[in-house]
């Protein structure tokens, strides 16, 4: 961060203190992550940037009435192309407002033996073990 002119003093806190400080809106800066629950942009945008989520998930206390209006409209749109365009507009506004500064995107990899079947990498399911079976003839 110093390379781009940002000087920090880091303070390690317990997870409970992090949540309390983060949810209060008093944290000047923090690092967090969000994992997708279901494959739709609303899972990120509506959950993390809608003003109605300030006490639940919107830890930045980000509030933009136009973004709220567009998120609320997009959530119930049936025209996928129009919804995608509106979510793209919201994403650009949230980034322009610097509500978050993304620093990384994780990539997951898996190595599976040939006798393990049914394993798939899912963008939203983090524990696909209920679908896995073993071919005993390979044991």
C-alpha positions in Angstrom: 0.0 0.0 0.0 2.9 2.3 0.7 3.9 2.0 -3.0 0.8 3.9 -3.9 1.0 6.4 -1.1 -1.3 4.8 1.5 0.3 4.5 4.9 -1.3 2.0 7.3 -1.0 0.9 10.9 -2.5 -2.6 11.1 -4.3 -3.8 14.3 -5.2 -7.4 14.7 -8.5 -8.0 16.4 -10.6 -11.0 17.3 -13.3 -12.0 14.8 -16.1 -10.9 17.2 -14.4 -7.4 17.6 -14.0 -7.3 13.8 -17.7 -7.9 13.3 -18.7 -5.4 16.0 -16.4 -2.7 14.6 -17.3 -3.5 11.0 -21.0 -3.6 11.5 -20.9 -0.4 13.5 -19.4 1.4 10.5 -16.5 2.7 12.6 -13.8 0.7 10.9 -11.7 3.0 8.7 -10.5 0.0 6.6 -10.8 -3.7 6.8 -10.4 -6.8 4.7 -13.2 -9.1 4.2 -14.6 -11.6 1.6 -17.9 -12.7 0.3 -18.8 -16.1 -1.2 -21.6 -16.5 -3.6 -24.7 -18.3 -2.2 -26.6 -18.5 -5.5 -25.6 -17.6 -9.1 -27.1 -14.2 -9.5 -25.6 -10.7 -9.3 -28.1 -9.7 -6.6 -26.3 -12.1 -4.2 -23.4 -9.6 -4.2 -24.9 -6.3 -5.2 -28.2 -6.3 -3.3 -26.7 -8.0 -0.3 -23.6 -5.9 0.1 -24.5 -2.5 -1.3 -28.2 -1.9 -0.8 -28.9 0.6 2.1 -31.5 -1.8 3.5 -28.7 -4.2 4.3 -26.6 -1.7 6.4 -27.3 -3.5 9.7 -27.0 -7.0 8.2 -24.4 -7.3 5.4 -23.5 -3.8 4.2 -20.6 -3.3 6.6 -19.4 -0.1 4.8 -22.7 1.6 5.5 -22.7 2.4 1.8 -25.7 4.4 0.8 -26.6 5.7 -2.6 -30.4 6.3 -3.2 -30.0 5.8 -7.0 -28.2 2.5 -6.5 -30.9 1.4 -4.1 -33.6 2.2 -6.6 -31.8 0.3 -9.4 -31.0 -2.7 -7.2 -34.6 -2.9 -6.0 -35.8 -2.7 -9.7 -33.3 -5.2 -11.0 -34.1 -7.8 -8.4 -37.5 -8.5 -9.9 -36.8 -8.0 -13.6 -37.7 -10.8 -15.9 -35.9 -9.5 -18.9 -32.4 -11.0 -18.4 -30.6 -8.6 -20.8 -32.1 -5.5 -19.2 -31.4 -6.9 -15.7 -27.7 -7.6 -16.7 -27.4 -4.0 -18.0 -28.8 -2.5 -14.9 -26.6 -4.7 -12.7 -23.6 -3.6 -14.8 -24.6 0.1 -14.3 -24.9 -0.5 -10.5 -21.5 -2.2 -10.4 -19.9 0.7 -12.2 -21.5 3.2 -9.8 -20.5 1.2 -6.7 -16.9 1.1 -8.0 -16.9 4.8 -8.9 -18.1 5.5 -5.4 -15.2 3.3 -4.1 -17.5 1.5 -1.7 -15.1 -1.4 -2.0 -11.6 -1.8 -3.3 -11.3 -5.4 -4.7 -7.9 -6.8 -4.1 -8.2 -10.4 -5.3 -10.4 -13.0 -6.8 -9.8 -16.6 -5.7 -9.5 -19.5 -8.1 -10.1 -23.0 -6.9 -8.5 -26.1 -8.2 -9.1 -29.8 -7.5 -7.2 -33.0 -8.2 -9.4 -36.1 -8.2 -8.4 -39.8 -8.6 -10.0 -41.7 -11.4 -11.9 -43.9 -9.0 -13.8 -40.9 -7.5 -16.9 -40.1 -9.5 -19.5 -37.3 -9.3 -17.1 -34.7 -8.2 -17.7 -31.3 -9.8 -16.4 -27.8 -9.2 -19.3 -25.5 -8.5 -19.2 -21.7 -8.4 -21.5 -21.7 -5.4 -21.5 -25.1 -3.8 -18.4 -25.3 -1.5 -19.0 -28.9 -0.3 -20.2 -31.2 -3.1 -19.5 -34.4 -1.2 -23.1 -35.6 -1.3 -22.6 -36.2 -5.0 -19.4 -38.1 -4.8 -19.2 -41.9 -5.1 -16.2 -44.3 -5.3 -15.9 -47.1 -7.9 -14.8 -50.0 -5.6 -13.3 -51.9 -8.6 -10.5 -49.3 -8.5 -9.7 -49.9 -4.8 
